[in-house]
Amino acid sequence: MQQQISVKLLPYAAASHPDILQAAASALGVATTRITGYNILKRSIDARSRQVWYLLTLQVFVDEPYYHQSFTPIAYPSLPATATPVIVIGAGPAGLFAALRLIEAGLKPIVLERGRDVRTRRRDLALLNRSGVVNPESNYCFGEGGAGTYSDGKLYTRSGKRGDINKILQIFVQFGADEKILYEAHPHIGTNKLPHIITAMREQIIASGGAVHFEQKVTEFIINNEQLQGVKTATGATFNAKHAILATGHSARDIFELLHRQEILIQAKPFALGVRVEHPQALIDSVQYHSAVRGEYLPPASYSLVEQVEGRGVFSFCMCPGGIIAPAATSPEELVVNGWSPSKRNNPFANSGMVVTVDETDFVPFADKGPLAAMYYQQMVERRAFSAGGGRFVAPAQRMTDFVQRKVSATLPECSYVPGVHATDLFQVLPAAVAQRLATAFVAFGKKMRGYYTADAILVATESRTSSPVRIPRDGDTLMHPQIKGLYPCGEGAGYAGGIVSAAMDGERVAVAIAAL
């Protein structure tokens, strides 16, 4: 027989097959010799009490042959030469998963990516980190795999109603991710492993008869009688198709401007803005695990914090245990930071975005920009940060306690941000509504999580690309733009996702809508 059970184990026991086997036998009231094997269905950590536990959900085989729980890989077909083309603008998670789903449906994806492939893209990132030179078309946000490729690879989401999360994870495994992501409560691939997975996806698209074109930035939508006919790119190339999925990500400001210029409806959208906070990982471990030493059986600890301050949410975003702060700018003289972690999460620092919601009242100074008002507000703060850092993407920074006390830090702690940091009064960089709420929230977080509010924590500005500052509307049923037939806004850049998994699910959803026509 097969039984599904839950067991609670100490960290060392959760890493031991004999201990898991004994726990399963005790839970079922049978001898260990009767258990032929088990599959882990879910694994999470419970650190609410002084003693830290692993919680495991197991599928246990008793008195019958064991088989490894698996899934059936998708057999992507070879497309005929006559397959209907669909343009996919952007090779981030929304675009790639849309392309794969189109192939399943017998449609030919033509993927247009403004940036470079993952391998070439690494050189552009190295130049940005070491020399302070940003390639506007190939950076942490633009290029094969999108922002997620070099931004940690966290795969957990609360958007379960938007699609099949398990299918998304299984596809990642099919293309090379570790099977552990299928049962970990907070699955994570790692920036060092994602490029190989993304490359495998691209190779599958091409092998099936689809096309992937790099360094093809869309500069015009070809429209006739409110029907999409195709697109033109910066190279002068024209790609013709009656359907296009617009999955360009939250930082493609030129696309927002293009849509506005062509009088295609877009809307300003609230987002969140703040700083990236970095602590020593050992400090976060000691706070979360209630121990001076984490030990070898527990992963670097993470945290999630939220506080309401004067009617607005202040919350942690994209927390990266054992991570690094990276320059995520897409244009010269605009400073944006983000965080990432390798698969082992073995760097000595823990970083997280700490942001405040901003809304229409903040965008009033840019009212003349119409639906681009939020985008210009975002850009204003990024330019302030660049100027405050002194250039070359050196970031303005401040100790957390000094920020709250409104004094420039005499010294700064060691920081993972490679271009370097410069001591600054961040109240002069961030909008007052954001800075004041952050200062209040840091003190409150220190009471919720003892040790969090400390002079050993450094704030690095600015974390501003939390989500798109523009929403591209679409019909709730057809998922098509309400004005332009055949144009399908998709993913984070259109305002319909927030993270790798939700973007991938939205890409699949749009592909299914096109296939159903």
N, C-alpha and C positions, 0 to 999 in steps of 0.2 A: 504494500500500500504506500501511498504518498501522503505526507502530512505537511501542512504549512504551519510553522510555529515561530514564535518570537523568543529570543533569549537575550539576557543581559550579562555582559562579560567585562572583566577588567581589561584594560588595553593589551597587556601581554598575552592574555588568554585569547583575545579576538584575533591575534596574529598566529595562533597555534592550532593546527588541524586537530590534534588529539583533544585539546581543550574544547574546541567547538563541537567535536563529536560527542564528548562526554556530556556537555551541556544539552545537546539535542536528545541524547538517550535519557537523561534525567527528566527533561521536560515531557517526554513521551512515555516514560515509565517502562522502557525496554532496555535490554542489554545492548552494549555498543556493537557486539558481534552481529546483531540483527540489522544494523544500519549499513547499507551498501554504499551510501554516498549522500551528498547534499549539494544544493546550489544556493548561493547567497542571492536573495531577491532584493534586499535593501540593507544598507548599512549607514548608521548615523552615530553621532557622538552626543551624549547627554552630560553636560558639564555644569548643570544647575546646582549640584550639591558639592561638598568638599571633595568627594570621591568622584572621579571621572569614569564614565562607563561607555562602552560601545553597545548599541542596540542593533541586533541583527534579526532580520526576517529570513527564515530558511525554508527551502523546499527539501524535505527529508524523505529518503527512500528506505522503506523498511520491508525486508523479506521479498524484495523484487529487484531486478537488475537496475542499476543506476545509469542514467544518461545525462550528459551535460546539457543544461538548458541553453538553447541557442535560438537563433532566428534564421529565417530563410532570406539570404541575400537577394536583392533585386537584380533580376536579369534584364539589363537594359538592352533594348533591341537595336538592330542596325536600321537606320532610317532609309527609306527609298529616296531616290533622287527627286521624286515628285512631292516630298513632304512639305507641308505648308510652313513657311518661315515665320518666326516670331522674333522680333528684336528684343534683346534683354540688355538694358543699359545699366551697367554696373556689375562687377564680379565679386561683390561681397556675399555674405551668406544668403541674403534674399535672392540675389541674382543667380547664384550657383544652384541653389536648391530649386528655384523656379526652372532653370534650364534642365536639370535632371528630371524634374516632374514632367516637363514638356516632352522629353524624349520618351518617357513611359507612355505618354498619350499619343505618340506617333507624330509629334510636331517638331520642326527643326529649330532649335535655338541658335540665334546669331548673337553672341555675347560681345558687347562693346565695352571695353574697360579703358578709361582715360589714362591709367597708370601702367606700370610695368609688371612683369611676372614676379613671383615671390623671390626668386633667386636674384634677379637684377635689382629688385627693390631693396635688398639688404645693403647694397653699396650706397644707395641714396640715404638710408637711415644712418649709416656710419658717418657719412659726410655731415649730416645735420647734427649728430651728437658731438663730433670731434671738432668741426670747423664752423659751426653755426650757419651753414648754408642750406636753405630749404629748397627742394624741388617742388614747385606748386602742383605738379602732376603725379609725383611719386614720393610718398611720405608715410607717416604712421596712419593716416586716414585713407589715402588714395593708393590704389594698386590692387593686384590680385588678392582676393580674400577679404578686401575691405579693411576697416579699422580693427576688426576682431582678430585678424591674423597676427598682428604684433601688439595685441592689447589683451593678453592674458588667456583667453580661451575659456572663460567660465561658461558653463552650459546649464545653469539652473535658471528657472523662470517660474513666475506665477501665472503665466498666460496659458494654462492648460485648456481653457475653453476655445482657444483660437486654432487648435490643431492637435495633431498626434505627436506629443513630445517623445514618446518611445521610438516612433519611426525615425525622427530626426537623429536621436542618439544612435540608433542601429545603423543609419546611413554613415554616420561618422566612424563607427566601428568597421563597417564594410570597407571604408577607404583608409583604414590604418590606425584608428584610435584604440586605446586600451579598452578591453571589455569592462573594466571597472566602472566606466562612466554609466553603464547600464543599471548599476545598483547603488552607487554612492549617492547620499542625500544631496551633496553639493558637487556634482561632477565638474571636472576641470581637466583640460587637455594640456595646456602649457604652450607658451609662445614658441618654445624651441621645437615642438612637434607639429604644430598646426601647418606650417608651410608644406610639409611632405603630404599631409592629408589634402590640402587645397590643390596641390599639384596633381594628385591622383584623381581628384574630381574633374579637373580640367582635361586630363588625358582621357577620361571616360566620355566626356562630352564630345570630344573630337573623334574618338574611336567609334562612337555611335552615329556619326555623320553630322553632328552639330559643328559650329564654328566659334572660335574664340579669337578676338582681335584686340591686341594691346595698343596703347598709345593712340586711342581713337576717342577723343573727347567730343561729345555731341554738342554742336553749336547751332543747330536749327531743327525744328520739327516741321516736316513737310506736311501740310494740311490742305485739303481741298473739300469745300462744303462741310466743314466740321468733321471730316473723316481723316484720320491719320493715313498718310501714304508712305511714310518713311522718315529717315533722319539724314542730316548731313553732319560731317565731323570736321574738326580743325585741319585735318590733312587734305580736305577737299573731296573726300570720298562720300558717296551716297549709298545708303542701304535702304532698300525698298521692302516694305511689309505693311500689312493692314493692321497689325497688332504690335504694340511695344510695351514692355514692362519697364517702368521707370523706377529703378532700384539703386539710386546713386548715393545713398547714405546721408547722414545728418550734416555733413560739412561741405556739400557741393553748392556753394553759394552762387556760382556762375549759372547753375541750372535753375535756381530760384529766380535769378535775374532774367534768364532767358525766357522762362515761362511768363514772367511779368511783362517783359518786352513784347512778347507775342500775344499779349492780352489773354493768356490762359489762366483761369481763376486759381489763385492761391490765397492763403490766409495766414496772418501772423498767429503764432502759437506760443503760449507760456512754456517756459523750460526752467532749468535750475542752474545756479551759478555759485561758485565759491572758490575753494582752494583744495589742494591735495595735502593731506596730513600724513606725516611719517613719524613713526615711533620705532625704537629698537624692537625687533621681533621678540626678543627675550622678555621684554617688559609686558607685551601683550600676552605672551604665553603664561607668564606668572599670574597675571590678573585673571585670565579666563580659566586656567587650569588649577588655580589655587595652590601653586607650587613654585618654588624657586627654580626648579629644573623641569623642563618638559618631559624628558625621557625619550627613548627611541621608538616607542610604540604609538606615539601621538603625533599628528601632523602639526605644522605651525598653526597657531590659533588665529581665528578671524573674529570679527565682531560686526554687529549691525546696530546702529543707533539712530533714534529719531526723537525730535522734540518740537513741540509747537511753541513758537516765539512770536508774540504780537500778531497772531492770526496767520502766520505762515509756517510751513514745514521746514525744518532744518534736519537733514538726514545724511547718513553715510551712503556712499555710492561707489560701486566697483571696487570693493575691498580686496587688496592683493597681499595675502600673507607671503612672507619671504620674497617680496617683490622689489621692483625698481620703478622710480618715477622717470617718465620719458617725455621728450619734447614732441608735442602732437600738432604743431602749427602746420598750416597749409599755405601760408603766404608769408612773405618777408615782413618784418616789423609788427607781427602779431604773435603774442606768446600764449600758448595753450599747453597744459600739461595733462598727462594721463598716467595710468599705472599698468604694469604687467608683471606676471610671474612665470618662471620656467616651470616645467612639469614637477620638479622636485621641491619647488618653493623653498630653496635653500639659501636665499640671500639673507643678510643679517637684519633687514628692515621690513617693517609692515607698513603699507601705505593704503590710504583710502581717500576718495573724493569726499569732501564735506561741503554740502551745497545748500542753498536757500532757494525756494521757489520764487520766481519772478513772473510778473503778469503785465496786463495791459497798462496799468497805472505807471509802471516803470518805463514803458516805451513812449510815453507822451512826448518827450523831447524830439522823437523821431517820427512824429505823426505824419509829417509830409512825405515819408517814405512808403506810406500805405501798408500793404501786406508784408513789406520787408522791414518794418519798424523794429521787430524783435531781433532780426539779424543784425541790423546796424547798431543796436544797443550792445549786443554780444561783441561785435567787432570793436566798439569803443573801449570796452574793458580790456580786451586782449591787447590793444595798442597801448593802453596805459601800462599794462604789465611789461610789455617789451621795453618801453621807455624807462620804466623804473628799474629794470634789471641792468640797463646800460648797454644793451645790444648783444649780438651774437647768441641770442637765446639764453643768456644768463638770466635766471629767474629771480624776481624779488621774493624775499623770504623773511620769516620772523619766528622766533620761539613762541610757542603757544601762550605761555604765561605773559610774555612781553606784549603780545598782540592784545590780550585782554586788558592789560594795564596801560596800553597806549604809549609804549616806549620802544624805540628802535633797539634791536638786540645788539649788545656790545660784541658778542660772539655768536656764531651759529654752530649747532651740532653737526657732526658728520652727516652727509646726505647722499643718497644714491643717484641724484640727478646729475648726469655726466657733464652737461655744459656748464654747470656751476650755479651757485646761488649768491645773492647780494642782499645784505641786511637792509631792510626797508620798512617804513611804516605802511602796512598793508591797508590801513584806513584811508590812505591817499591813493590807493590803487583800486580797491573795490568800491562799488556804490555804497553809500551810507546805509541804505536799507539792508544790504547784504552783510556788511561788516558788523554792524551793531547786533544783528541777530546771531551771527556766528559767535561773537564774543559771549553773549548770554548763554548760548547753547553749550559752548565748551565747558563752562563752569558747571552747568547742569549735567553734562555727560560725565564729568569727573565725580559727581555724586552717585550716578547710576553705576559707573564702572570705575571703582577705586584705582587710582594710578593713571587714569587716562589723561587727566588735566595735569600737565607736567612741563617743566622747562626743557625736558629732554625731547619733547616733540617739536618738530619744525613744520611750519605752514609754508607751502610753495604755491605761488599764484601763476596762472589762474586756471581753475577747472571750470571750463565753460561749454564743453561740447557734450553735455549730458544727454541731450536729445535735440531734435531738430527745432529751430526757431520758426519754422514754417510748416503749415499743414497743406498738403495738396489734396483737395477733396475728391471723393469717389462715391459712386452709388453703392448703397449698402448691399444690394443684391447682385448687380453685375460686376462690381468692383472697378468699374470704368469711370473715368473722369466725366463729370456731368455735362461738360461742354464738347469734349473731343472724343468721338467714337474711336475705339481701338487703342486709347492711351490708358494704361493701368498703373496708377501710382501705387508704390509698394514699399514696405519695409520702414526702416528708421527715418530715412530722408523724407518720406511722405507723411510721417507722423503716426504710423500704424504698428510700430514695434519698438522694443527697447532691449537690445541684447542679441546675441548670436542665435539662440534658439527661437525666440519669438520672430526674429527677422526671417529665419529659415522657414518657419511655419507659414508666415505671410506670403513668402515666395511661392510655396507649394499651393497655397490657397488661390492665389491669382492665376497660377498656371492651370489649375483645375477649372477655374471659371472660363478661361479662354478655350480649353479643350471641350467644354460643354456646349459651345456655340454651334 
